[in-house]
């Protein structure tokens, strides 16, 4: 089978379906510029997408939402910014013998300018080959004054059973516990991170790749440009408060997010920033 990219309708949303000759595939929605599915060659679905997700009516629960220009409630904009609920356009699509790649673009418009008064261009490039996924986010300041932003690729990984998961690589890094009352920083002291309760940690300056071991195999998680890593799972009580997630779905998902949040990224006019997250099946 040859690699290809086709336009599809995904639950009513315009999307691209990328596939490679080795039969890896991905679905990238123009709504939100959001990756909604990634199946590596000879593998299973690696992204969690809620069966109760709402499509095109607010944020879509699952996949890889793009948080921009604000992470979570760290400002006055809608939670996680407006990029995840904006309609992006296709800027480029390309296939080769063993890969498929698409770039989506979002630029300021009257609605974004009313919320955030800065001309900008965002480009999200998604590339898949047999067992690897690359997501690169580029931010361009296309205006005449500086701006600053926070951002994340809010990756929802699908896991077979959360309590069997082991996350390696965060040992020794500082984090802010977003569930904790104080603003103080803590330092990760365990060899591996286990999941037996709610977690919402913002790790800072993580300089090495992570390894997620799950029942179904291991996933390497790397980032460039994004200094921070957010690890989030709502657990049972948090899940019950999220109406677009089925009860107990918290056992099937784990967010490991490439983020730039502990310090805002500042861009002068015409300056560009980019960050990348890479997932590799091992
Ligand atoms: O990235 C973690 C987080 O900020 C959590 O605090 C949690 O609320 C999650 O994102 C989901 O946010 P959302 O607005 O999509 O419900």
Boltz pocket constraint, residues with backbone or C-beta under 6 A from the ligand:
constraints:
  - pocket:
      binder: B
      contacts: [[A, 59], [A, 72], [A, 79], [A, 80], [A, 154], [A, 178], [A, 200], [A, 230], [A, 232], [A, 255], [A, 257]]
      max_distance: 6.0
